[in-house]
Amino acid sequence: MPFDADSFDFIVCSAAFKNFSRPARALQEMCRVLRPDGTALVVDLRRDVSKRAVDEEVQGMGLGAFSRVFTAWALRAWLPRRAYSRTQFEDLIAQTNFRAFEIRETRLSLEVELRK
């Protein structure tokens, strides 16, 4: 990232982490630019998201018919292949300098809170 070390108190990465080609490096860069005691929050789709959870969530989104079908298809078919499991995230975090983390699971996503 094009920022000096210790630049931020808080970082949010939402629905993008699964797209990083070097995820451990992305996490380490987040750590580098956080100030001491800073926090990063990564929220992204779970690799093990169930089809039922996707269908229930999409039904509650208020989408039109085409958008509902496309969104459900994307969340069930190809996006989970790029996403990470809890164990995979723990392995990635182990490659960084974060001192503590907490992973919470929702029906569709992982919420990963990392503390420097």
N, C-alpha and C positions, 0 to 999 in steps of 0.2 A: 504494500500500500504506500502511496506517496505521502506519508505523514511521518513526522518525527516520532521517535520513541516517547512513551509517556505523555501522549497528547490528549487522550480521552478518558473520561470517567465511566462511560457506558457505551456499548456497541450493541446494535440490534441487527441481526441477519435473519430475514423472514422469507421463507419459500425460495431460497436461492442456493443454499448450501449444497444440495444434491448436484448442482451444476458445476461445481468447482473441480477442475482436473487434478489439482493437488490439494486435497482436503486437509491433510496434516499441516501443510505449509500455510494454508489459509488460517487455520486455528492459531498457529504460531505467530503469524503476522498480527492477528487480533490481540494476542497476548503482548506482543512487542509495543503496539501503539497505545495500550491501556496504561493508565497511571497505576502506581501501587495501590492495591485494594480496589481496583476497577473491576467492573463486571461486564461480561459479554453474554448476550442471550441469543441463542440460535434456535429458531423454530422452523421445523420442516416436516414434510411427510414422513411417516414411518414406513420402513421397508415391508413390515408385516401387517400393513393395514388390511382389514378384512373387507370383502366385497359388501357385506351387510352394513358395516359402518359407513362405507362410502355411499351406498344407496340411501341410507337414512339421513346422512348429512346433506347430500345433494337435494333430496326432497324438501328439506327445510330452507333451501337457499332462495326460493321464489323465482327460479329461472324459467324461461320459456322452454317449450318442448325440445327444440334443437339444442339449445345451450345445456339443458339438463342431460340429454343423451351424451353430448360431447364431453361434458365435464365428468360425468360418471365413467365414461370410457377411459379418459385420460388418467383419472385417479385410480382406476382398477388395473389398467393394462400396462401402460408404459412408464408412468412417473414412478411407481414403486421400485422398478428395476434400478433406477438411479439413486434411490433413497438409501438411507443407512438404518441398520438395526441398532438397538441399544448397545449391544456388545461391540459392534463395529465402531460406534461413537466412542465408547470407553477405550478401545484400542488406539483410536486417533488421538484422543486427549492425552494418553500416556506418552505420546511422542512430543508433547509440548511442555512449556514451563508453567502452565496453570497449576496453582497450588491446591485448588479445591473445585469440585463441580457437583452438580445435582442434575439428574435427568428425570423429568416427569413425562408420563405418557398420557396423551389424550386419545380419543377414539381414532383420530386421523394422524396425529403428529407426535413428534418428540419435542419437548421444550428443554433445551440444554442450557443451564446457567453455569457459567465458568467464572471463577474468581482468580484474580492475579495475586 
